[in-house]
Amino acid sequence: MGTQQLEGKVALITGGSRGIGRAIAERLGRDGATVAITYARDEAAANEVVERIRKDGGRAVALHAPLGQPGDGAALWAAFDAQAGEYAPDGAVDIIVNNAGIGRSSDLASLTEEEFDEVFAVNVRAPFFIVQEGLKRLRDGGRIINISSGVARIAMPEIIAYGSTKGALDTFTLNLAKELGARGITANSVAPGVIDTDVNASWLRGNPEVEAHVASMAALGRVGQPEDVADIVAFLASDDARWVTGQVIDATGGYGL
């Protein structure tokens, strides 16, 4: 078990079935929060996360809530009401973690309008309307944590649209912090660098030269792990971070310094 400093809190985590989202869900669960995770396709993976949290003594539920289509925010909260009522009978939450996203895009020359629209729909529009729909549910003193990326500050033209979505997400965070501060709600972004997840497995794992190169770019000299990000999110979700808002927390291990 964790610190239990989130006991009595309800957390919604989008894209919680794998990678960084899974690590966040498991960490917040260990800290005592009731965790609702969303998934788009892999129900088995989502259920595995739920069972892992429950096995450790926590409370969790998985919600099928694909993102990227008009009305996805409202549909997500409808799924929350339908499936998480046992844990949140009043429909209220304390923590919203916008983690789900498309982690790729093409370069400027080859990017299509369809690809542009898709990555912005999932990475920017969905968090915006999830929060908009969730504001009446988010308790005073709550937390909004948006998972951004180091590419919002590091130029990577080969994934230009993806980087642009994360810059937009950081601006969204800044404005949320200003607007919601009177309610004691904090809003912050966490910006990971290269993290060893299944999304990056095809080019990172099993390739010592690539892994060594990525590690050499970080001041701390290694490839990031999902738990590195989850622990920062846990801090921001806790009362220890009550005086931190409107910030982008770099979680790259000092990449590109």
N, C-alpha and C positions, 0 to 999 in steps of 0.2 A: 504494500500500500504506500501511497505517497504522503504528502504533508496534510491532506484533508482540509487545506485552507479554502477550498471551493465547495465545501459541504453545504448543501441546500441550494446551490446554484444550478441553473439549467443552461447548457451550451448547445448551440447549433453550429455544426461544422459542415460546410459544403465540400464535396469531394473527399469524404473521409474514409473511403474504402481501401486506399493504398497510399504508399509513399509518404509525403509530408503530412497529408491529411490524416492518415492512419496514425502516425506518430503523435500528432496533436490530440487526436481523440483518445488514444490510450493514456497519454500523460494527463489530460484534464480529468479523465475517468479516475486515475489513481489519486488525483488531488481532491476527489470527492464530488465532482460535478456530475450531474445527470447529463448524458451525452446523446444528442440526436445527430446522426451522420446522414448525409445524402449521397446517393450514387446514381449514375446514369445508366450503366449497362451491367456491371459485374455484381449481381446479387449475392453470389456465393462469397465473394471477397468481403462484401459489406457485412454479411452475416457472421463471417469469421471474426471480424473486428468486434462486433457486438458480443459474441460469445467470449472472446478474450477478455473484454472489459468486465463482463459479468462474472467470469471465472475468478477474476481478481477482486471480486466483491463490489464492483461498481454497478451502475445502472446505465443502460444504453438501448437505443433503438435505431434501426436503419430505415430510411425513407427513400423510396424511388422518386427522384425528382430531377429529370434531365433539364439542362439549361441551354439557352441559346435560341429559344423561340419566344415570340410575343406571349405575355402572360405567364412566363415561367416563375416569376416571383410569387404571384398569387397562388399558382399551382403548388409551389413548394410549401407555403404556409398552410394550404388546405391539407396536404399530406401530413404535415406536422400535427394538425388538429385531429386528423383521422387516426394516426398511428401512435402519437406520443401522449395521448390523453391520460394514460395511466401515471405518467411521470410529471406532466404539466397540465393538470385539469383546467387551469385558468387560461391556458394558451400563452403564458408569459415566459420570457427568457431573460437571462442575465448577460449572456455572452454570445455574440455573433462572429464567427470566423469565416470570412469569405476566402476559401482556399481553392475551390474548383476552378480550373482554367485550362485553356489550350496552350500547351507549352511549345508551340512551333509556329512558324510562318515562313513565307518565301522572301526573297530579296526584292528590292524595289522594281527591278526590271521584269520579274516574272510573277509578281503578286497579282492575283485576279481580284475583281470586285467581290466575287462570292467568298473567297478566302478572307479578304479584309473584313467583310460583314460578319463572317462566322466568328473570327477571333475576337472582334470587338463585342459581339453579342454575348459571348460566354464570359469574357474577361472583364468587361466594363458594364455593359447594360444589365446583366444579371445581378451583380452585386448592388448596383444602384437601386434596382427595384425590389430586391430582397430586403434591403435596409428600409426603403420607403414603406413597403408593406409591413415591415417588422417594427417600425417606430412605436406604434401603439401597443406593442407587446413588450418592448424592451424596457425593463424596469429602470427607474432612476438609479444612478450609480453603476449602470451597466458598462459593458465593454464592446467595442467594435474593433476587430482586428482583421486587417486586409493583408493577404499574402501577395506581396509585390515581387520584385526581382531586382537583382543587381544590374540587369541590363537597362534599367531606367536611368542609370548614371554612367554605364559603360557602353560606348557605342559598339554595336554589333549589327552592321547593315544587313547581314545575311538573314536576320530575323527581325527586320525593321518594324513590321506591324505588331508583333508580339511585344517588343520593347516599348512601342508607343502605347499599348494598352496598359502597361504597368506604370508608365508616367501619368496616364490619366487616372489610374487607381490611386496614386499618391496624392494627386490634386483633390480627388474625391475625399480622401482621408482628411486632408487639411481642412476642407470646408465643413466636414462633419464635426470635427473637433471644435470649431468655432461655433457652429449652430447648436450643438448639443451640450456644450459645457455647462450651461445654466442648470441642466438636469443632473450634473455630476457624472455624465457619460463621457468616457474617454474614447478616442478613436486614434489608432496608430497603424502604421504599415510595418511589416517585416519583410525585408528584401534579401532572400537567399541568393547564393551563387550557385555553382555546380554542386548538386546533391546526388549522392549515390542512391537512386531510386530505379524502379523498373522502367520508367520513362527514358532514362539515360543509359540503361543497361546495354543496348545494342552497340553503342560506340565507346562506352566507358569500361564496362566490366570485361575482364579477360584480356585486356590490352594494356600491358604494363607500361609501354611507352606513352600512351595517351594519358593514363592515370598519373604517371610521374610528371608529365607536362602540366596537367591541370593542378596537381598539388603544388608545383613550383610557382604557380601564379598567385597562390594565396600566401599571405604573410605568415600564417600559422602552419604552412607546409604540409597540408593533407587535403584530401577530398572531403567535403562536408557530408554529414549523415543526417537523416531525417530528424533524429533526436536533438541535434544541434539547434534546429529551428523550433521544434516543439517546446524545448525548455524556455526559449525566449517568449514564445506565445503564452506559456504558463505564467511567466512573470507578469506579462502585460495584463493577463486575465485576473491576476490576484490583486488584493488590496495594497500590496507592496508598490504597485505601479499607479497608485491613485493620483499622483501628481505629474504623470507623464501623458501628454496628449498632443496630437497633431504632428507626431514624429515619424520619420522613416528610420527604422532600426536596421542598420546594415548587418546582414547575417551571412556574409561571404567569406569570413575568415581573413579579411583583409585582401581580397582579390584585386589585383591590378594597382596596388599602392606603389 
